[in-house]
Structures are given as C-alpha cells and as structure tokens.
Amino acid sequence: MQFEFVNQSGENINNFNVQINKNSFGVQVDGPASKHGITYPAPFETSTVQNLPLKIDKNNVDKSSPKNPFNL
C-alpha cells in the first residue's frame, strides 16, 4: 500500500497507524507503520510516496466469499 502524507495543520503528525478490516482474502498490514520506517512531513509540507507492506493472514479471512467480479 502506498501513502503520501500532506500535513495541512500547524502541528506534527504522530500516532498514525493503518488497520484493514477482516476480509475474504485475508489481506492485512504487515505490522505497525513505525516498523516499516513510515515518516510524516513537517507542518505545511508533503511527504514522499512511501510503501507499507501487506500480507496474507489466513486467520483474518471472512468466511463469506466475494462475488465475481470483485473490486479491491
């Protein structure tokens, strides 16, 4: 997953994390954003595009199967 942060506030961004709800594919974030070196821009600045890895976790699978065609 790719992120680009735009900080339009006069304060620093902190305590940010990503959560993906239980889904039919078992896709979830591979750990907290801080584990992958995600950085946040200073006030009134924009970050570079950053990557947050995803993984498949069979324990995160929703038992209902998606309808074909499905969109991500």
Summary of the structure (lengths in Angstrom):
residues: 72
radius of gyration: 15.4
end to end distance: 11.9
largest distance: 45.3
contacts: 140
relative contact order: 0.36
helix: 10%
strand: 19%
